[in-house]
């Protein structure tokens, strides 16, 4: 049977404007320009103030109380509204003020030397050879099948099939093998290899074959590569019948080889540039925080859209087409205002969060010593600025700060606490720093095992388990003791 019931529910929903703010908050500075450009293209009611002619009387969107930024309980459009809501004849000119605008050098592109790419370099070498049309096409197919490391990881039969189906060229397997040997003579040495062993062997064959060290290195690569990678040097000494000093020369010769020859021929392309969101400077022991000027763009409401409102004031309000047109204009103006509000609140949140982090880690930012880092988790900052943990997380995971000691991701300043034997809580980064120093100063012929590192830490007052030491070592990309061994 059908039955009617009355239920009362309490729900939390994010308004479209809050969602917009959340998305803008997690956008790093390097991507903010693209996001603003996208909004400018989609919304004609929004204008870039920096591109506007200074002689034109363009009005800026007025500042407002940040507590009112996203009060969107009423999303309906009123039939009657005033132009004064959008046009403000005041002299408010400090939008984006107080931020670091001395960033013109950072906006310039880094000059890149014009040179051939990795594949263009190989193609040029192929063009210099006197080849038949069939061999030339085959050589192009091989070069085009190399990966970024310079290896040919595709099976020979796949190349034969590709040539048959795509270019109607029929070749035999031995023809591909012969052409591959020719490509393997190209620079950089080791190109066109099918595995690491072949890559190193090709490079050694291009060296002086009369040198006994080169001959022994060739034997190691061809017969004892597995023992070499695992650093079982005693086994190699026994098999080759060489002394430790001779083996050291052989190992050094192999270590000079390039396991990824494709990298050496690749063009030094446009690097991913990290643009810091914040700058911290030390003025005689007093830290000064500034926000990157790129985070404070000059955005304005379009004057032409304001004039549409003025025209609406004089027009016949009962005209249906006019009302529809004005409804569209109002939507665009609202969208422009919401976007400017979101940008403003983004600035406020970034500064508030970073300022709290700077105060919490004040001693570290003064000295740059990792030992001065205090244990700090997201909740510590969230409680300090009275915001949600998720907000702090969005800021910390994608924002960088430039200090006198380098540029760092905010996330790197957060760490868990470890209690010493004296009961004092210290950051686990301090323990990692000590581990790093111990490993850097160890005897490489007898590297310290995790058990020994655990004992050293206990002697220094840090009582942690061996598995924790192993976890910290792996987090710092430091291999186990056996793989750190040197002759």
Residue, then its C-alpha position, 0 to 999 in steps of 0.5 A: x500500500x502507498x503510504x505518506x511519511x514525514x521525515x526530517x533530515x540534516x544534510x550538508x551540501x557544497x554550493x557551486x561557489x564553494x566547489x569552485x573555491x576548493x578547486x582553485x585552492x589546490x591549483x598551484x601557481x604555475x597552473x593558475x594563469x591557465x585557469x584564469x585564462x580559461x575563465x576569461x575565455x568562457x565568461x565575457x563579463x570578466x576582464x583582465x585588469x592588467x590588459x585594460x587600457x589605463x585611460x579607460x574608466x573600468x570599474x573594479x569589483x569591490x572588496x567584501x567581507x570574506x565571511x560573506x564570500x559563499x553565502x549562497x542560500x538563495x540561488x534564485x534570480x530576482x525579477x527586479x534588481x539594481x545596477x548598483x549591486x554591480x557598479x561601484x563608483x569608489x576608489x578601491x584600488x588595492x585588489x591584490x595589494x600587499x602581495x609580492x609583484x616583483x616577479x617579472x623575471x619569473x614570467x620570462x621564458x628560460x632560453x633553450x638552445x636549438x638542437x636536434x632531438x634524439x630521434x632527429x640525431x639518429x635520422x641524420x646519421x641514417x641519411x648519411x649512409x648509402x642504403x637501398x630504399x628498402x634498407x632505408x625504410x627499415x632503418x626508419x622503422x627501427x629508429x621510430x620503434x626505439x623508446x626514450x631510453x634508446x632501447x628496442x624493446x619490440x620483437x623483431x617479428x612485430x617490426x616485420x608485421x608493421x612494415x608489411x601492413x603499414x608500408x607494404x614492405x616485405x622483409x626477412x628477419x635476418x635483414x632486420x637483424x643486419x639493419x639493427x646492427x648498423x643502427x647500433x653503430x650510431x651515436x650515442x653508443x649503446x643505442x638500439x640495444x634490446x636489453x641492458x646487457x647488450x647495451x653495455x656490451x655495445x658500448x664496451x666494443x667501441x672502446x680499445x679492445x687491446x686494453x685488458x681491463x676492457x676485455x675483462x669488463x666485457x667478460x663481466x657484462x656478458x657472463x657475470x652481470x647478475x653478480x655485478x648488479x648484486x655486488x657479489x664481488x668475491x664471486x667475480x674475483x674467483x671466476x676471473x682470477x683477479x685481485x681486488x685492485x684489478x676488479x676495482x678498475x674493471x668495475x669502475x670501467x663498467x660504471x662509466x657506461x650509460x645504461x640509458x643512452x637515449x637520455x644522452x641524445x635527448x634535447x634538454x627540453x623545456x624543464x618543468x619550472x617550479x614557481x614558488x607560491x610564497x617567499x620567506x625572507x630573513x630581515x635581521x632575524x625577523x621573517x617576512x612572508x609574501x605571496x607570489x604576485x601571480x596569485x593576485x591577478x587584477x580581475x574586473x567586471x566588464x564595463x560593457x556588461x555594466x552598460x547593459x545594466x544601465x540600458x536595462x534601467x531605461x528600457x521597457x521592463x515588460x519586454x520579454x526579450x529584454x528580460x531574457x537578455x538581462x537574465x543572461x547578463x546577470x548570470x555572467x556578472x554573478x559568475x564573474x563576481x563569484x570567481x573574483x571572490x574565489x580568487x580573493x579567498x584563495x589568497x587569504x587562505x594561502x597566506x593564513x595557512x603559510x603564516x601559521x606554518x612559518x610561525x610553527x616552524x620559525x626556528x627552522x626558517x631562521x636557520x634552515x637546519x632540519x634538526x630545528x623542524x618541530x613535529x607538525x601534522x595537518x591538524x596542528x595547523x588546521x586548529x591554529x587557523x580554525x579551518x578544516x584539515x582538508x583545506x590545509x591538505x590542499x594547500x600543503x600538497x601543491x604549494x611551494x615556498x622559496x626560502x634562503x635555503x631553497x624552494x620546498x613543498x609545504x608538505x615537506x615541513x609536516x612530520x610525525x613525532x618521535x619520543x626520545x629516551x628523555x621524553x622529548x618529542x622530536x620530528x622524524x626528519x631529525x632521525x632521517x637526517x642522522x641516518x643520512x649522516x651515518x650512511x654518508x660517513x660509513x666505511x663503504x667497504x663495510x657499510x652499516x646494516x640496519x641493525x647497526x644503524x638502529x644501535x647507533x640511534x639508540x646510543x644517541x637517544x632515539x629508541x626506534x625499531x629496526x623496521x622503522x630504520x628500514x622504512x626511513x632508509x627506503x623513504x630516502x631512496x638509500x639501498x640496503x647495506x649490501x648494495x652500498x658496498x664499494x671496493 
